């Protein structure tokens, strides 16, 4: 056992990959068996990660969540800015410029409307809970866009870990809501064609939530909604920590 612990201590990052992999597989299993794919596995995994982070902080009194637990320090590197930015760039590289052109003006308008709408809602919620500084307001507002845009914005602006966690939680709630409500209201909002799916993906933005919701509505619509939803994240990461933050800084200076 002592030798095993020595190996674990020397290979913290490898253990972190293994830990996250097992957690992801378990979350996907829960999604398929218990929730019948109504809630995507990624959302469940993020929720479980937030709970583990809270438990780790309570057990150790540290500030880095579960990575403060002995033998799990590799999670701090895996969850750091380097790997975060790498995954975002990798996602953007998987996009096709041909598909961007196909989305056209409809996609552009839906993206702008979606980002501004949810950003304003997120800022309003943050304000209602007592946050008054532009950094916190912008981070939580970005989290309302997606649970990826929130931490990226918070990391760029120097937000506290508590605010970044709130932004992730806000985006997680949105993802689950979009997943569950999409098939329920699809017919009522005319979500029946590729064009409407592209507009919907651009307004909602959360890739996993849109993909899961459209899959439950009509699997043929998934690629079209995923096109604009993918670029929603990239555009949000560009606008939230820059232009939208400057606007908030002027308003709440």
SVG drawing of the C-alpha trace seen along z (x, -y; Angstrom):
<svg xmlns="http://www.w3.org/2000/svg" viewBox="-48 -55 55 57">
<polyline fill="none" stroke="black" stroke-width="0.4" points="0.0,0.0 2.9,-2.4 4.4,-1.7 1.0,-2.3 0.6,-5.7 4.1,-6.7 3.2,-5.9 0.0,-7.9 1.9,-10.9 4.4,-10.9 1.7,-10.6 -1.0,-13.0 -2.0,-14.1 -2.5,-10.6 -4.6,-9.8 -6.6,-12.9 -7.3,-11.8 -8.3,-8.4 -10.6,-9.9 -12.3,-12.3 -12.7,-9.4 -14.4,-7.2 -16.6,-10.0 -17.6,-10.8 -18.4,-7.1 -20.5,-6.9 -22.4,-10.1 -23.1,-8.8 -24.4,-5.6 -26.7,-7.6 -27.9,-9.6 -28.8,-6.5 -30.3,-4.3 -31.9,-6.6 -32.7,-9.8 -33.3,-8.1 -31.0,-10.7 -33.3,-13.6 -30.3,-15.1 -27.0,-14.8 -24.1,-13.0 -21.9,-16.1 -24.4,-18.1 -24.5,-15.3 -20.7,-15.0 -20.3,-18.8 -22.9,-18.7 -21.0,-15.8 -17.7,-17.7 -19.2,-20.7 -20.3,-18.5 -16.9,-16.8 -15.3,-20.3 -17.4,-21.4 -16.7,-18.2 -13.0,-18.6 -13.0,-22.2 -15.0,-21.3 -12.7,-18.3 -9.4,-20.2 -10.3,-23.8 -8.5,-24.5 -9.4,-26.8 -9.0,-24.4 -11.8,-22.0 -11.2,-18.2 -7.6,-18.8 -6.8,-19.8 -7.4,-16.2 -4.1,-14.3 -3.3,-12.1 -5.7,-14.1 -3.5,-17.2 -3.2,-16.4 -6.8,-17.7 -5.5,-21.2 -3.4,-21.0 -6.0,-19.1 -8.6,-21.7 -6.3,-24.7 -6.3,-27.4 -3.8,-25.6 -6.0,-22.5 -9.2,-24.7 -7.9,-26.9 -6.6,-23.9 -10.1,-22.2 -11.7,-25.5 -9.3,-25.9 -9.7,-22.2 -13.5,-22.7 -13.1,-25.7 -10.8,-23.9 -13.5,-21.2 -15.8,-23.8 -16.3,-24.1 -16.3,-27.5 -18.6,-26.1 -21.2,-25.4 -20.7,-28.9 -21.6,-30.3 -24.6,-28.1 -26.0,-29.6 -25.9,-33.0 -27.6,-36.1 -30.0,-33.9 -27.3,-32.3 -25.5,-35.6 -28.7,-37.3 -29.6,-34.3 -26.1,-34.3 -26.1,-37.9 -29.6,-37.8 -28.9,-34.7 -25.6,-36.0 -27.0,-39.4 -30.3,-38.0 -28.8,-35.4 -25.9,-37.7 -28.4,-40.4 -30.5,-37.8 -27.3,-36.5 -26.2,-40.0 -29.7,-40.6 -29.6,-37.5 -26.1,-38.3 -27.3,-41.8 -30.3,-40.4 -28.0,-38.2 -25.9,-41.2 -23.0,-41.4 -22.1,-44.9 -18.6,-44.8 -18.3,-44.5 -16.0,-41.4 -18.5,-39.3 -21.5,-40.5 -19.8,-39.8 -18.6,-36.4 -22.0,-35.2 -23.6,-36.8 -21.2,-34.9 -22.1,-31.7 -25.7,-32.2 -24.5,-32.0 -22.8,-28.6 -20.9,-26.9 -17.8,-27.2 -18.0,-30.9 -18.4,-31.7 -15.1,-30.3 -13.2,-31.5 -14.5,-35.0 -13.9,-34.7 -10.3,-33.5 -9.6,-36.4 -11.0,-39.0 -9.5,-37.6 -12.8,-36.7 -12.8,-34.7 -13.2,-30.9 -16.6,-31.3 -17.9,-33.5 -16.5,-31.2 -18.2,-28.2 -21.5,-30.2 -21.1,-30.9 -20.6,-27.2 -23.7,-26.3 -25.7,-28.9 -24.7,-27.4 -25.4,-23.9 -29.0,-24.9 -29.5,-26.4 -28.2,-23.2 -30.6,-20.9 -33.5,-23.3 -32.9,-23.4 -32.5,-19.6 -35.8,-19.0 -37.9,-21.8 -36.9,-21.6 -39.0,-18.5 -41.9,-19.8 -42.2,-23.2 -40.8,-22.2 -44.1,-22.2 -45.4,-25.3 -42.4,-27.3 -42.2,-25.9 -39.0,-23.9 -39.6,-21.6 -37.2,-22.7 -33.4,-23.0 -33.6,-26.8 -35.6,-26.9 -33.1,-24.5 -30.2,-26.7 -31.9,-29.8 -32.7,-27.8 -29.2,-26.6 -27.9,-30.2 -30.3,-31.6 -29.9,-28.9 -26.2,-28.3 -25.5,-25.4 -24.2,-22.7 -24.9,-19.7 -28.3,-21.0 -29.4,-21.8 -28.0,-18.6 -29.8,-16.5 -33.0,-18.5 -33.1,-18.3 -32.3,-14.6 -35.4,-14.0 -37.4,-16.2 -36.1,-15.1 -32.6,-13.6 -32.4,-15.0 -32.4,-18.5 -29.3,-18.0 -26.6,-18.9 -28.3,-22.2 -28.8,-23.2 -25.2,-22.1 -23.7,-24.4 -24.8,-27.7 -24.6,-26.4 -20.9,-25.6 -20.1,-29.1 -22.1,-30.5 -19.4,-29.4 -16.6,-30.9 -18.4,-34.2 -19.3,-34.4 -15.7,-33.8 -14.8,-36.7 -17.5,-39.2 -18.0,-38.6 -14.6,-39.4 -14.0,-42.3 -16.8,-44.4 -19.6,-43.4 -17.2,-43.7 -16.2,-47.2 -19.9,-48.2 -20.5,-46.9 -17.5,-48.6 -18.8,-51.9 -22.3,-51.4 -21.2,-50.2 -18.1,-52.3"/>
</svg>
